[in-house]
Amino acid sequence: MNNTQKRASMSAADLFVLLDREFRRRQPRECAQCYVQLPFRVDVPVNGNANWEVVITRCPVACESVLQELVAEFQERYELVTR
């Protein structure tokens, strides 16, 4: 992300809805157990990383890598705000 681009502000609930919807779309069909957890706010590091994270659990079917990819993608786009 360059300095001219800003992340869109979003509440944890709204961000969860987007993450969950996209995860369900990309989730391997062999897995029906994994789910997205509610994003939570973290201290913003100096280097401009996102101010939120999601707990990602291990999955033998590969949901873990799908969710890691998705979270990284969304961290570039969205900033977590409290409302």
Secondary structure, 3 states (H helix, E strand, C coil): CCCCCCCEEECHHHHHHHHHHHHHHHCCCCCCCCCCCCCEECCCCCCCCCCEECCCCCCCCCHHHHHHHHHHHHHHHEEECCC
